[in-house]
Amino acid sequence: MTKKVNIMTGADASSINEALSASLRQYRSQNKLSLDELSRQAGVSKGMLVEIEACRANPSIALLCKLASAMGVSVAEIVNVASKPSAHIIASEEIPCLWRGEKGGTARLLAGTSGPDMIELWEWKMHPGETFDSPGHSEGTCELLHVVQGSLQLTLGEERLTVNQGCSAIARTDVPHSYSCIEEPLKFIMTVSERVR
């Protein structure tokens, strides 16, 4: 059984929770939506939305994806690492960690584009025994993965692939999937291309 781990702690959690709270309030105000209406659109409980708007929640990556999709924005926009006009440098200290594994692994959203059709660049570091499970993204989502160190066990539905150091993989991730680190520390880079309809 895979243990669920909160995505953020400390400064990352605080800044991301504040950004998400502000985004939700602004979106609801601009679209004149009640919490009930947004709850139905996003498939997220009203109670969770109340907690998020009050900055008391610690949302998962999957929840961030659902809310971003419902609002027609990218996760990168919510956590302030989205592209801006022309070129935009994101300082190292501004890159948020959106997942922390039980043994010290991390997933950092390095950069991403704005808008509902988005591209994100991630850096993952995992330790042996850590797994990250995703319920799947919107239809047609594709991930490009490159293993820098160790071996990545990628599971897509019933299919299991091992991506070794120096190798790359292309995966359609609109199905439940997971990333696991089995024997030695793992580092991989991932690009996500997702179209929100």
Residue, then its C-alpha position, 0 to 999 in steps of 0.5 A: m500500500t502506498k502512503k499518501v504524503n502531503i505535497m508541501t511543507g513550510a514556506d512552499a506550503s504557505s506561499i502556494n496556499e496563499a496564491l491558490s486562495a487568491s486565485l480561487r477568490q478572484y476566479r469566483s468573483q470574476n465569474k460570479l460563482s458560489l462555492d457550490e457552483l465551483s465545487r460542481q465544476a471542479g469535482v472538489s468538495k465545498g468543504m475543501l474549497v472553504e479550507i483552501e480559500a481560508c489558507r488552511a488546506n494542504p492540497s495535493i498535486a491532483l487537487l491543484c490540477k483539478l482546480a486549475s482545469a476548472m478555472g481554465v489556467s495552468v498549475a504554473e500560473i497558480v504557483n507563480v512560475a508561469s511564463k510572462p511576456s517575452a522572457h521571464i527568469i525564475a530564481s532558484e528560491e522562487i521554484p516551488c516544491l509541490w511534493r515531498g516523499e516520506k523519505g525526503g524525495t521532492a517534485r519541483l515545478l521548475a517552469g510552465t506556460s500560462g493558459p489552459d493548454m499548458i506545458e510544465l517542466w518538473e524536476w523529481k528526486m526520489h529515494p528507494g521505496e518512494t512512490f507517487d500516484s496520480p489519478g490521471h490527467s485530462e484526455g490527451t495529456c502527454e509526459l516526456l521523461h528523462v532519467v538523470q540518475g537511477s531507474l524510474q519504475l513507471t506504471l500506466g494502468e496495468e503496464r509497468l516500464t523501467v526507465n534506466q539512467g540516460c534513457s527517456a520515455i514518452a507516456r500518455t498520462d490520461v490514465p492512473h499512473s505512478y512513478s516509483c524509485i526501487e533500488e537507488p536514488l532517482k532523479f528525473i526531468m519531466t515535461v507535461s503537455e496538457r490540453v484542457r477542454 
